[in-house]
Amino acid sequence: MVNQIEVAVCKDCGQGFPAQDVSRRGLCPRCGLARMYSATNQIRNKCGPVYERWRLGVQAAKGAK
């Protein structure tokens, strides 16, 4: 019997990768890093949807409305 490699598709770029290289969220390493850098920049610059979601979470944790 021949070993078959499972292939998973990245949900951002649509390319096929070995299943062990795709994250639990369905991203390849390149797209995962790109999203991480984007989120970091949004929080650093205090603008964007990631920052707004983070800000609302912090306010909710503090009990603010």
C-alpha positions, 0 to 999 in steps of 0.5 A, spaced: 500 500 500 502 506 498 502 512 503 498 517 501 499 524 503 492 528 506 492 535 502 488 541 505 486 547 502 488 554 505 481 558 506 485 564 504 489 563 498 486 556 496 492 553 495 493 545 497 498 544 502 500 537 506 494 537 512 500 538 517 502 544 514 495 548 515 493 551 521 486 549 525 483 555 522 485 553 515 490 557 513 497 556 510 503 558 514 504 564 509 497 566 510 497 565 517 503 570 518 500 575 514 494 575 518 498 575 524 502 581 522 495 585 519 492 584 526 498 586 530 499 593 525 491 594 526 492 594 534 499 598 534 495 603 529 489 603 533 484 602 527 481 597 523 476 591 525 481 587 529 482 593 534 475 595 534 474 588 536 479 588 541 477 594 544 470 592 545 473 586 549 477 590 554 471 595 555 466 589 556 472 586 561 472 592 565 464 593 565 464 599 561 458 600 556 
